[in-house]
Amino acid sequence: MPEATLKEKTAKGLFWGGISNFVQQVIGMAFGIAIARILSPDDYGLVAMLAIFTAVANTIMDSGFTTALVNRKTIEYKDYNAVFWFNVFVAVGIYVILFFAAPWIARFYNQPVLISLSRVLFLTFIISATGVAHNALLLKKIMAKQRGIIDMAAVFGSGAIGLILALNGLAFWGLVIQQLSQVLIAVLLRWYFSPWRPTFEFDWAPLRDMFGFSVKVFLGAIVGMISANLFSVVLGRYYRETETGYYSQGRKWAILGISILSGMFVGVVQSVLVEASDSRERLVNVVRRLLRFGSLVTFPLMLGLAFVAKEFILLTIGAKWTGSIVYLQLFCLWGCFSFLEIIYVYLLLSIQKATENLYIDLAMCIFQIAGIIIVSQFGILAMIITYILIRILSIWARHYFAYKSIKIQLSTVIKDIFPYAATAIFSILVTWFITKETENIYLSFGIKITLVALLYTGILWMANSAILKESASFIFKNTIVR
């Protein structure tokens, strides 16, 4: 693919990914605020207890074959078909196992209601399995616009259903049905937008060809899911539902911000890096552009959200959720580095370093478990800080293997991201100094957001930031001009 074409596809993918993820997060936030004002922390805590089972089961169902499909230079019809039927069969098997395991799950958490709750929620595995191959095709073709429409429709439709059910007193059942409806809407639309259809031809040869690569991705994803959901288990088992609810709500709003960014990258990065992997110099240039763009949007968004966390929580979901503020701020700090993890993970996969990715995931999970055990006596906040620090260190480990393969220097990476981080921090500090005496929460919230945005963009524009001006030019061409 010519460089101009690759650059254009990358820009379009990031543009549509950014627009769609921003819109869907705004929609999700609006419904989330409305539902959180109706339900209690206990309702969210019950559903959060099942998060790790859902995450791990979805990863087992996919088994790394989606990533393997996107990572192939050429794909045939039979490749998609094999992955489709594999996902369906595995999903049914997982559901049957967890259906009968539901009483043990409920006993573990001492919550009998989880028996029926989990059996309904776990139906999402079977529904989701029927759309995995279609999603892989949309990813491979960098059909970010279509994927954006799918995600926005799913979030809006399921949010409306969840709100209606909450208003009618269904409490935690409304949250479960909301998740089910979101998966169902997304799968139906993936079938609509994807030209591919499965057939009853069971040729497993493509799976054998992809197995060596996919099993490493699969194992890494399993470890990653366990690592990401450690606190749902620890808090659900050893702390009250209320504290688990505070954690879940704080993490949820940070994840909304992170998802805007990760959604932009996940739908584009792997396909673009695979296309550029035939030339080391070209690959390094693509990685550096991704680093600069990621820094441009990530630091002001995540640091800004941490900056207005108190006002945000009080103005949206109310004073009863003040216990979630500190969790929101901590996970926002992790969110500043999350885009680096995404870029490095897909970079290593694109240059066939799945083994190295797996080793890092295993080491990170082991260190996180050990760290949580060691600092558990100091409370929840100490455990979360330890978890985040270890995850940030794992990014450096991924960089080490990237450097060995394509010789991208750590100093080069720092040079690419530092101006944006420093500008965001400076803008927030200036804004804090100006607004520190402002007592009106509405006025404080509005001034903080406006000032940080103006200072950040103004400083970078005057500093002649190339990536900012390129992004502004592309947005102008694709919105105002058209």
N, C-alpha and C positions, 0 to 999 in steps of 0.2 A: 504494500500500500504506500503510495507516495506520501512524503512528509506533510504536504499541505492538506491532503485528504485526511490523514490521521489526526492532524491538529484540529481540523474542522469537526471531525466526528467526536473528538474529545470535548471540544468546546460545546457542541450541541448536547452531548450527553450530560455534561456537568450542568449546563443551563437548564435543561428540562428536568434533570434530577433535582436540582436546587429548587426550582419553582414548585414542582409537585410535592416535594418533601416539606417545603415551607407551608404550602396550603394545607396538606394533610395534617401537619402538626398543629396548625392553628385550629383546624376543625376538631382534631382530637383534643386539644386543650380546652376548647369551648365546651364540648360535651363532658370532658373530664371534670371541669370546674363545676358544671351543673350537677353531675352525678355525685361528686365528692361532697357537695353541700347537702345532699339528701341522705347519703349513706354514712356509716360510721367507720372509724379505723378498724374495728373488729371485722366488718364485712370484707374490707380489702385484705386484712391479715389472713383470713381463711383462704382466699383465692391465691394469695402469695405463697402459701405453704405448698401449693401444687406446682409452682413455677419450675422447680428443678426437674420434675418428672416430665413436664411438657417439653422443656428445652432439650433434655437428653433424648427423649423418644423421637422428637423431630429430627435430631441429628442422626440417630441410628437409621431412621427411615430413609434419609437421603444418602447416607453412607459415602459422602464425598463425590458422588457421581455427577452432580450438577457442576461442581468445580472442574471435574475431569473433562466434561463435555466442552465447557467454555475454553479450557486450556488446549484443546486439540486444534491443530491447524486446519484440518478438514474434517467434516462430520457428515455421515450418511444417515439416511432415514432409519436404518436398522439400529443405529446407536441410540437415537431418541426412544425408539420402541422398546428396546431392552431395558433402558432406565425406567421408563414408565411402568412396565409390568413388575419390575423389581420393587419399586417404591410401593405399589399397591399391595403386593403380597406381604411385604415386610410390615407395612402399616397395619394390615388386618391382624397379623401375628402379634404385634406389639399391643394392639388394643385388647385382644383376647387375654394376654398375660396380665395386663394391668387391670382389666375388668375383675379378674379373680383375686388380684393382689390388693384391691381397694380396701378390704377390711383391715389388712396389715398397715396400710398407709394411715388410715383413720386412727388405729390403735397407737401408732408411733407418735402422732400429734395429740392424742387424747381428744379427738374431735369426731364423734360418730357421724356427724352430718357429711363428712368428707367421703363417705362411701358412695352415696348417690351423686354427690357433687363431682367427684373425680370421674365416675363412669360416664357422665354426660360431657364433661369438658374434654375427655380423651377421645371423643368422636372426631375432634378436629384433626387427628392424625390421619384417619382414613380419607376425610374430605381433602385435606392438603395434599396427600399423596397423588391424587389425580391431576394435579396441576404443576408438579415439579418439572417434568420434561418440557412442558410448554414455557415455563418461566426460564429454563435454561436456554431455549431458543431465543426468547426476547433479550436475554442478557448477551448472548453470543452476537446477535445482530445489532447490539447497542440501540435497541428500540426503547429509548428512555422516555419518550413522549407517551407511548402506549402503556408502559409500565407505570408512569405517573398517573395516568387516567385511572388505571386499575386500582392503585393504592388509594387515591383520593376518594373514589366511589366506595371502596370497601370501608374506609374510615368513617365517611359520612353516614352511610347506610347503617353500619353497626352501631355508631354513636347514637343515632336517632332511636334505634331499637333499645339500646341500653338505657337511655333516658326515659323512654316510655315505660319500660319495665320497672325502673327505680321509682318513678312517680306512682306506680301502682303497687308499691310495697313488696316487690320481689327480692329486694336487698341483694345478697351475694349471688342468688340465682340469676339476677339480671346481668351481673358481671360475666358470668359463665356463658349465658346465651349471647351476650354481646360479642365475646370472643369467637363463638361458633359462627355467628352470622358474618363476622369480618372475614373469616377464612373461606366461607362458602361464596360470598360475593366475589372475592379475589379470584378464586378458581374458575368460576363461571366466566368472568371477563378475560382470564388468560386463554381459555378455550376460544372465546370470541375473536381476540386479536391475533392469536397464533394460527398460521395456515396449516400447521401440522396436526394430524390425527392418528391415534394409535390403531393398530390392527391386531388380530389374534394370531400373530406369528411370533412364536417364542424362540427366538434365536439369542442364546446367551453368550455367544462368542464376543460381542463388543464389551460385555462386562468383564470377561477374562482379560481382554486387552487393556482395559482401564483400571483393573484391580490394583496393580502395583502402586499406581499413583493415588487412586482414590482411597485406598485403605489408610494411607498415611494422613490424608486430609481428614478422613473420618475420625481416626483416633485423636488427632489434634483438636478437632471440633468437639468431640466428647469431653476431652480434658478441659477445653475452654469453657464449655457449658457448665461443667461441674464447678470450675473455678468462679465463673461469673455468678453462680447461684448459691455459693457456699452460705451466704448470710441468710438466705431465705430458710435454709434448713436449721442453722444454728439458732437464729432468733425464734423460729417457729417452735423449736424443741425446748429451748431453755428460757425464753422470755415470754411475757404476756402478749396476747393478740394485739393489744394497743400499741406496744413498742414496735412490734412487727409491722403494724399498719403505718406508723410514723416513718419507719425506714422505707417501706414500700412506696409511700407517697412521695417522699423526698427524692428517692432514686428515680421514680417515675418521671418527675418533671425535668430532672437533669437528662434522663434518657431521651425525652422528647427533643431537647436541644441537640443532643449528640446524634439523634436519628436524622435530623435535617441534614447534617453534615455527612454522616456515614451513608445515607441513602444516595447522596450525590456521587459518592466515590464507588460504592459497591457495584452499582449498575454500570460502571464505565471502566474502572481501573484495570480489572483483570484482562478484559478483551483488548484494551489499548496496549497494555504491557506485553501481552502475547504477540500482538502485531509488530511491536518494536523490538522484540527479543532477538531478531536476527543480526542486530548490530549493537555492540557494546556502547559506542558513542551515542547512538540514537536513543538507546534505552536510558542512559544516564540523563540525557537532555529531557526526555519525557518525565522521568522521576523528579527532576528538579522543578519542572513546571508544575507538577502536581503538588510538590512540597510548598511552593510559593503560593499557589492558589489556596491550598488547604489552610495555610497560616493566615492568609488574608481574611478568610471568613470565620475561622475557628476561634482565634483568640478573642476578638471583640465579642463574639456571640456568647461563648462559655464564661469568660471572665465577667462580662457584663451581666449575665444571668446571676452569677454568684454575688455580684455587687448589689443587685436589687432583690436578692432572695427574700429578705424580710418583707419588703413592701409587696412583692409578688404574691407570697403566700397569704398575707393578710387581706389583700384586695381581691383575691380570686376565691380560694377555698375556705377562708375564714380563720378566726383566732384559734379554733379548736385544733388546728393543724400546725400550730407554732412549733411543736416538737419535731417537725420534719424539716425545719429551716436548715439546721446544721448539716443534715444528710444531703440536702440539695446542694449546699455550697461545696461540700467535699467531693461529690461526684461531678460537679461542674469543673473542679480543678483537674480531675482525671480526664474530663471531656476535652480539655485543651490539648491533650496528647493522643487522643483516640484516633485521629486521622492519620497520625504517623504509624500507628499499629496496623491500620488497614493497608496503607501503601506498602509497608515492608512485608506484610504477610503475602500479599498478591505479587509483589516483586519476586520473592523467593520461590513462589509457586511457578511463576512464568519462566524462571530459569532452572526449573526442575530441581528445586531444593526443598521438596516436601519433607524429606527426612529431617533436615535441620529445623524446619518449622515445628515438627512433632517433638523433637528433643527440647526445644525451648518451651513449648506448651506444658510438657511433662514437668520440667524443672520448675516452671512458674507455679504450677498447681501444688507441687510438693512444698515449695518454700512458703506459699500462702497458707497452707494447712498448718505447717510448723509455726509460722509467724502468728497465726490466730491463736494457737494453743499457748504460745509463750506469753503473748500480751493480753490474753483473755481476762486476766485478773485486774487489768486496768480499765475494763469496760468496753462498750460497743465502739466508741469513737476511736480508741486505740487500735482496735481490730481493723476498722475500715481504713485508717491511715496506713497501717502496715500493708494491707491488701493493695492499696493504690500505689504505694512506693515500689512494691515488688513488680507490679504490672508495668510501671514506667521503666524499671530496670530491664525488663524483658525486651523493650524496644531497642535498647542499646545492644542486646545480644543479637537481635535480628539484623541490626546494622552491621555488626561484625561479620556475619556470613555474607551479607550483601557486598561489603567491601572486598572480601576475598574473591568474589565472583566478578564484579564489574568495576572494582577499584573506585567506588564513590567515597570520598573522604568525609569523616565526621565533621571536620571544620567547614566543609562545603555545605553540609546539611544545616549546621548552625548558622552559617552566613545567610542561607536562604530563609530561615524561619525567624531569626532574631529581630530584624527590623519590625516585623508585624507584632511580635510578642511585646517588645519594648514600647511600641507606639500605643498598644492597647492598655498596658499598665500605666503609662504616663497619662493617657486620657482619663482613666478611671481615678487616678490620684488627684488630678486637677479638679475633676468633677466632685469628688468627695470633699475637697477643701471648700469649694463654692457652696455645696449644699448641706454641709454638716450642721448648720443651725436651722435648717428647714424642718419644721415640726409637722406640717400638714402632709399626710402620707400620700395623698393623691398628687399634690404638687411636687413632692420629693421624687416620686416614681417617674412622673413625666419629664421633669428637668434632667434627672440622671440619664435616662435613655437618650433624650435629645442631645444633650451636651456631649456624651461619650461618642455618639454617632458622628456628630459634626466635627469634633476634635480629631477623631480617628481618621475619617476620610479626608479632612482638610489637610492634616499633616502629611499623609501619604501622597496626596495630590501635589502639594507643594514640593515634596521630595522627589517628584517625578517617578512614582512607582509604576513600572511598566505593566505589571500584572493587573493593577487596579485600573489603569487606563484601557488596557485591552479588554478587560471584563466589562467596563462601562460601555465601550464601543460596541461590543458584541450584543449586550443587552439592548442598547439603543437600536441596533439594526433589526433585532428580532422582536421588538415590541412596538416602539414608537414608529419606526419607518414602515413596518408592515401593517 
